[in-house]
Amino acid sequence: MLFSFTVSPCFAIEFNDKIPHQVQTRIETILTLYNLNTLNDLKPFISQVEPLSEELVPRSKGYYRYEDHVILLAMNQLDEEIIKTFLHELGHGLILTFLKPLQLRAIANQFGNWNIDSSPHTLFSKVFQRPFFGPVVDPTAFPSTYSYANIHEWLAENIMETLLSTKKKTTKLSKFILNLIQTKFQELSHDSKSTVQR
């Protein structure tokens, strides 16, 4: 069975009681560490959880649906896997919400040695869907086998690993990810306050 989370740009999340309490608590704890659930004034969307048929996302642990900012999670996983899947899909949300194509290309080239020469015009360009062919300059930049699948999965896996880490990671990429998140959320917070004051 799959459940969906509707995620606002501030990722302030309300959980349905169908999500196991221990999973909710762990996710809230992780997000609180990085101040990702405290921007309640930026909740233009009410986060929802609803059951969905597994046929919608066959053989998948999770899926981020860009059109309406919904995270789909398969609930037939162990709690820790559900949490990892949630953070991975949250990574996709961060990529698609905060990055432009040339920024994603620069990040991939700088931290993952993806060697993209073309100038993609969209985050959905084919160049971002190709698997990694190496060579691997920094093995810590590829935290899982799945991170070799394509650039979106590579960065989503790194975001998941960074947020899941109990101690602040010190790789160049993890520092960059944390700085990107903090910067973008400060911008969102500032934009929200400016809108309220007008």
C-alpha positions as CSV (number, residue, x, y, z in Angstrom):
1,M,0.0,0.0,0.0
2,L,1.2,3.5,-0.8
3,F,0.5,6.7,1.1
4,S,0.9,10.2,-0.3
5,F,2.3,13.3,1.5
6,T,1.4,16.7,0.0
7,V,4.4,18.8,0.5
8,S,4.5,22.6,0.6
9,P,7.6,24.5,-0.5
10,C,8.5,24.8,3.2
11,F,8.0,21.1,3.8
12,A,5.9,21.7,6.9
13,I,4.2,18.3,7.1
14,E,1.1,17.1,8.9
15,F,0.9,13.3,9.2
16,N,-2.3,11.2,8.9
17,D,-2.7,8.6,11.6
18,K,-2.1,5.9,9.0
19,I,1.6,6.6,9.1
20,P,3.2,4.7,12.0
21,H,3.8,7.0,15.0
22,Q,7.5,6.0,15.3
23,V,8.1,6.9,11.6
24,Q,6.4,10.3,12.1
25,T,8.5,11.0,15.2
26,R,11.8,10.1,13.5
27,I,11.0,12.2,10.4
28,E,10.0,15.1,12.6
29,T,13.2,14.8,14.6
30,I,15.4,14.7,11.5
31,L,13.6,17.7,9.9
32,T,13.8,19.7,13.1
33,L,17.6,19.2,13.2
34,Y,17.8,21.2,10.0
35,N,14.9,23.6,10.7
36,L,12.9,22.2,7.9
37,N,9.6,21.9,9.8
38,T,9.5,25.1,11.7
39,L,8.3,27.5,8.9
40,N,4.6,27.2,9.7
41,D,3.9,30.6,8.3
42,L,4.9,29.2,4.9
43,K,2.1,26.5,4.7
44,P,0.2,27.5,1.6
45,F,-0.7,23.8,1.3
46,I,-2.2,21.5,3.9
47,S,-0.1,18.3,3.9
48,Q,-2.2,15.2,3.5
49,V,-1.8,11.5,3.6
50,E,-4.0,9.1,1.7
51,P,-3.8,5.5,0.7
52,L,-3.0,4.7,-2.9
53,S,-2.9,1.5,-4.9
54,E,0.6,0.0,-5.4
55,E,-0.1,-0.3,-9.1
56,L,0.4,3.5,-9.4
57,V,4.1,3.1,-8.7
58,P,5.0,-0.4,-9.6
59,R,8.1,-2.0,-7.9
60,S,9.0,1.3,-6.3
61,K,9.7,2.3,-2.7
62,G,8.6,5.9,-3.3
63,Y,8.0,8.5,-5.9
64,Y,7.9,12.3,-6.0
65,R,5.1,13.7,-8.2
66,Y,6.3,17.1,-9.4
67,E,2.9,18.3,-10.7
68,D,1.3,18.6,-7.3
69,H,4.2,18.2,-4.9
70,V,3.1,14.8,-3.6
71,I,5.4,12.2,-2.1
72,L,4.2,8.6,-2.5
73,L,5.6,6.0,-0.1
74,A,5.2,2.3,-0.1
75,M,4.3,1.3,3.4
76,N,5.3,-2.4,3.0
77,Q,8.9,-1.5,4.1
78,L,10.6,-1.5,7.4
79,D,10.3,1.8,9.3
80,E,13.9,2.8,8.7
81,E,13.4,2.2,4.9
82,I,10.2,4.3,4.9
83,I,12.2,7.1,6.5
84,K,15.1,6.8,4.0
85,T,12.6,6.7,1.1
86,F,10.8,9.8,2.5
87,L,14.1,11.8,2.7
88,H,15.2,10.6,-0.8
89,E,11.9,11.8,-2.3
90,L,12.1,15.0,-0.2
91,G,15.5,15.4,-2.0
92,H,13.7,15.3,-5.4
93,G,11.4,18.0,-4.1
94,L,14.3,20.2,-3.0
95,I,16.0,19.7,-6.4
96,L,12.9,20.5,-8.4
97,T,11.8,23.4,-6.2
98,F,15.2,25.2,-5.7
99,L,17.5,24.4,-8.6
100,K,17.7,25.6,-12.2
101,P,19.2,23.3,-14.9
102,L,22.5,25.1,-15.1
103,Q,22.8,24.9,-11.3
104,L,22.1,21.2,-11.3
105,R,24.7,20.7,-14.0
106,A,27.3,22.7,-12.1
107,I,26.7,20.7,-8.9
108,A,26.9,17.4,-10.7
109,N,30.1,18.4,-12.5
110,Q,31.8,19.9,-9.4
111,F,30.9,17.2,-6.8
112,G,30.2,14.1,-8.8
113,N,32.4,14.4,-11.9
114,W,29.5,13.8,-14.2
115,N,31.2,15.8,-17.0
116,I,28.2,17.4,-18.6
117,D,29.2,19.7,-21.4
118,S,25.8,20.6,-22.9
119,S,23.6,23.4,-21.5
120,P,20.3,21.8,-20.5
121,H,17.2,24.0,-20.7
122,T,15.1,22.0,-18.2
123,L,15.6,19.9,-15.2
124,F,13.9,17.1,-17.1
125,S,16.5,17.1,-19.9
126,K,17.8,13.8,-21.1
127,V,21.3,14.6,-20.0
128,F,20.1,14.5,-16.4
129,Q,18.6,11.0,-17.0
130,R,21.7,9.2,-18.1
131,P,23.6,6.8,-15.8
132,F,27.1,7.7,-14.5
133,F,30.0,6.2,-16.5
134,G,32.9,7.4,-14.4
135,P,35.6,7.6,-13.4
136,V,34.7,8.1,-9.8
137,V,37.0,10.8,-8.4
138,D,35.4,10.9,-4.9
139,P,33.7,7.6,-3.7
140,T,32.0,9.5,-0.9
141,A,29.9,11.4,-3.5
142,F,28.2,8.1,-4.4
143,P,26.5,6.8,-1.2
144,S,24.7,3.9,-2.9
145,T,24.5,1.8,-6.0
146,Y,21.3,3.7,-6.9
147,S,23.2,7.0,-6.9
148,Y,24.8,6.0,-10.2
149,A,21.4,5.7,-12.0
150,N,21.2,9.4,-13.0
151,I,21.9,12.9,-11.7
152,H,18.5,13.3,-10.0
153,E,18.9,10.1,-8.1
154,W,22.5,10.9,-7.3
155,L,21.7,14.2,-5.7
156,A,18.5,12.9,-4.0
157,E,20.6,10.0,-2.5
158,N,23.2,12.5,-1.2
159,I,20.5,14.8,0.3
160,M,19.0,11.7,2.0
161,E,22.3,10.6,3.4
162,T,23.1,14.2,4.5
163,L,19.8,14.6,6.4
164,L,19.9,11.1,7.8
165,S,23.4,11.5,9.3
166,T,23.3,11.8,13.1
167,K,26.5,13.9,13.0
168,K,27.0,16.8,10.6
169,K,28.7,15.4,7.6
170,T,31.9,17.1,6.5
171,T,32.2,16.1,2.9
172,K,32.3,19.0,0.5
173,L,29.0,17.9,-1.1
174,S,27.2,17.5,2.3
175,K,28.3,20.9,3.4
176,F,27.1,22.3,0.1
177,I,23.7,20.6,0.5
178,L,23.2,21.9,4.0
179,N,24.2,25.4,3.0
180,L,21.8,25.2,0.0
181,I,18.9,24.1,2.1
182,Q,19.5,26.8,4.8
183,T,20.0,29.6,2.1
184,K,16.8,28.6,0.2
185,F,14.7,28.3,3.3
186,Q,15.9,31.7,4.6
187,E,14.9,33.1,1.2
188,L,11.4,31.5,1.5
189,S,11.1,32.9,5.1
190,H,12.1,36.4,4.0
191,D,9.7,36.3,1.0
192,S,6.9,35.2,3.3
193,K,7.5,38.0,5.8
194,S,7.7,40.6,3.0
195,T,4.4,39.4,1.6
196,V,2.8,39.6,5.1
197,Q,4.1,43.2,5.7
198,R,2.8,44.6,2.4
